[in-house]
Amino acid sequence: YASPAAFFEIARANGYLPLIDQIVLQQVSALLEEARHKGLTVPRLALNTPRENLLERRYTKEVVSLARSGDTQIVLELLDTEACSEPDDVIMWQLEALRAENIEIEIDNFGTGHTSMMSLMALRPSRVKIAREIISLMRHTDTNDEVVQSIVGLGRAMGVEVMAEGVEDADTSERLI
């Protein structure tokens, strides 16, 4: 058994990510088409997107095709990893092409990785998702609350929606509002 994170790293190390993602996009496209034929609407679909995919024009074309095929809002979730640390010109060009097709960009697990302030301003995500590890620390000290509130304030100042992962009780929810 390999955890999802371990599987991802094995697939990345062996060059299988493009093939896996191509298969996933084909399956997702078929499932969305099936849902449409049954009269169902899938309002939003998020795709975890590693840096490697953002360097491939084929991936961008497939995601754009998926977005054009129906009324589902497509969202690319970039992990707060190297894709967010110093986005190069190719990545920025790909993100602009995706935005032009009304595809949203999110930064997932925000606060646990590589996203600098400069990168955040350059990437211009629609939303950042504060990592559950950070939210879970709110239960321990007021200082952690202030850090999370700073992230929320940063998002507001930049016009970026902020979500919190791992909110498991009413107290934590109220402290985020």
C-alpha positions as CSV (number, residue, x, y, z in Angstrom):
1,Y,0.0,0.0,0.0
2,A,1.2,3.5,-0.8
3,S,-0.4,6.6,0.5
4,P,-1.7,9.1,-2.0
5,A,1.4,11.4,-1.4
6,A,3.8,8.4,-1.8
7,F,2.0,7.3,-5.0
8,F,2.2,10.8,-6.4
9,E,5.9,11.0,-5.8
10,I,6.5,7.5,-7.3
11,A,4.5,8.5,-10.4
12,R,6.3,11.9,-10.6
13,A,9.8,10.2,-10.3
14,N,9.0,7.7,-13.0
15,G,7.4,10.2,-15.4
16,Y,3.9,8.9,-15.2
17,L,2.1,12.0,-14.2
18,P,1.2,13.2,-17.7
19,L,-0.2,9.8,-18.6
20,I,-2.2,9.5,-15.4
21,D,-3.6,13.0,-15.8
22,Q,-4.5,12.4,-19.4
23,I,-6.5,9.3,-18.3
24,V,-8.1,11.2,-15.4
25,L,-9.2,14.1,-17.8
26,Q,-10.7,11.6,-20.2
27,Q,-12.6,9.8,-17.4
28,V,-13.8,13.1,-16.0
29,S,-15.0,14.3,-19.4
30,A,-16.9,11.1,-19.9
31,L,-18.5,11.3,-16.5
32,L,-19.5,15.0,-17.0
33,E,-21.1,14.0,-20.4
34,E,-23.0,11.1,-18.8
35,A,-24.2,13.5,-16.0
36,R,-25.5,16.0,-18.7
37,H,-27.3,13.2,-20.5
38,K,-29.1,12.3,-17.2
39,G,-30.1,16.0,-16.7
40,L,-27.6,16.5,-13.9
41,T,-25.3,19.5,-13.5
42,V,-21.9,19.3,-11.8
43,P,-21.4,22.9,-10.7
44,R,-17.7,22.8,-9.9
45,L,-14.8,20.5,-10.6
46,A,-11.4,20.9,-9.0
47,L,-8.3,19.4,-10.6
48,N,-5.1,19.0,-8.5
49,T,-2.4,20.2,-10.9
50,P,1.3,19.6,-10.4
51,R,3.9,21.9,-11.9
52,E,4.7,19.4,-14.7
53,N,1.3,19.8,-16.1
54,L,1.6,23.6,-16.3
55,L,4.7,23.2,-18.4
56,E,2.7,21.2,-21.1
57,R,0.6,22.9,-23.6
58,R,-1.3,19.6,-24.2
59,Y,-2.6,19.7,-20.6
60,T,-3.8,23.3,-21.0
61,K,-5.6,22.3,-24.2
62,E,-7.3,19.4,-22.6
63,V,-8.5,21.4,-19.6
64,V,-9.8,24.2,-21.9
65,S,-11.6,21.5,-23.9
66,L,-13.2,20.2,-20.7
67,A,-14.2,23.7,-19.6
68,R,-15.8,24.4,-23.0
69,S,-17.7,21.1,-23.0
70,G,-20.4,22.1,-20.5
71,D,-21.5,24.4,-17.7
72,T,-19.2,23.0,-15.0
73,Q,-16.8,25.6,-13.4
74,I,-13.3,24.1,-13.8
75,V,-10.8,25.0,-11.0
76,L,-7.1,24.2,-11.1
77,E,-5.7,23.6,-7.6
78,L,-2.0,24.3,-7.4
79,L,-0.4,22.8,-4.3
80,D,1.7,25.3,-2.3
81,T,4.8,23.7,-3.7
82,E,7.5,24.5,-6.3
83,A,4.8,25.5,-8.8
84,C,4.0,28.4,-6.6
85,S,7.5,29.3,-5.5
86,E,8.8,31.0,-8.6
87,P,6.4,30.6,-11.5
88,D,8.3,30.9,-14.8
89,D,7.1,32.5,-18.0
90,V,5.7,29.2,-19.4
91,I,3.6,28.7,-16.2
92,M,2.4,32.3,-16.2
93,W,1.5,32.1,-19.9
94,Q,-0.5,28.8,-19.3
95,L,-2.3,30.3,-16.3
96,E,-3.3,33.4,-18.4
97,A,-4.6,31.1,-21.2
98,L,-6.7,29.2,-18.6
99,R,-8.0,32.3,-17.0
100,A,-9.1,33.6,-20.4
101,E,-11.3,30.5,-20.6
102,N,-12.9,31.3,-17.2
103,I,-10.9,28.6,-15.4
104,E,-10.2,29.4,-11.8
105,I,-6.8,29.1,-10.1
106,E,-6.5,28.1,-6.5
107,I,-3.6,27.6,-4.2
108,D,-4.2,24.5,-2.0
109,N,-2.5,23.9,1.4
110,F,-1.6,27.5,1.6
111,G,0.9,28.3,4.3
112,T,2.7,25.0,4.3
113,G,5.0,25.3,1.3
114,H,6.7,27.7,-1.0
115,T,4.4,30.5,-2.0
116,S,6.1,33.9,-1.4
117,M,4.3,37.2,-1.4
118,M,5.8,38.0,-4.9
119,S,4.6,34.6,-6.2
120,L,1.1,35.1,-4.7
121,M,0.8,38.5,-6.4
122,A,2.1,37.1,-9.7
123,L,-0.1,34.0,-9.7
124,R,-3.3,36.0,-8.9
125,P,-5.3,33.0,-7.7
126,S,-9.1,33.2,-7.4
127,R,-8.8,31.6,-3.9
128,V,-6.3,30.3,-1.4
129,K,-7.1,27.4,0.8
130,I,-5.4,27.6,4.2
131,A,-3.9,24.3,5.1
132,R,-5.7,22.2,7.7
133,E,-2.5,21.9,9.7
134,I,-2.6,25.6,10.3
135,I,-6.3,25.7,11.1
136,S,-5.8,22.8,13.6
137,L,-3.3,25.0,15.5
138,M,-6.0,27.6,16.2
139,R,-7.2,25.4,19.0
140,H,-4.0,25.9,20.9
141,T,-3.1,29.6,21.1
142,D,-4.4,33.1,20.3
143,T,-1.2,33.8,18.4
144,N,-2.2,31.1,15.9
145,D,-5.6,32.8,15.5
146,E,-3.8,36.1,14.7
147,V,-1.7,34.3,12.0
148,V,-4.8,32.9,10.4
149,Q,-6.6,36.2,10.6
150,S,-3.5,37.8,8.9
151,I,-3.9,35.3,6.0
152,V,-7.6,36.2,5.7
153,G,-6.7,39.9,5.8
154,L,-4.1,39.4,3.1
155,G,-6.6,37.6,0.9
156,R,-9.1,40.4,1.3
157,A,-6.5,43.1,0.5
158,M,-5.7,41.2,-2.7
159,G,-9.3,40.5,-3.6
160,V,-8.7,36.7,-3.2
161,E,-11.3,34.4,-1.6
162,V,-9.9,32.6,1.4
163,M,-11.1,29.1,2.5
164,A,-10.0,27.2,5.5
165,E,-9.5,23.4,5.3
166,G,-10.2,21.3,8.4
167,V,-12.7,23.4,10.2
168,E,-14.2,20.7,12.5
169,D,-16.1,22.6,15.1
170,A,-18.3,25.7,15.6
171,D,-15.7,27.4,17.8
172,T,-13.1,27.3,15.0
173,S,-15.7,28.4,12.5
174,E,-16.7,31.4,14.6
175,R,-13.1,32.5,15.2
176,L,-12.6,32.6,11.4
177,I,-15.5,34.9,10.7
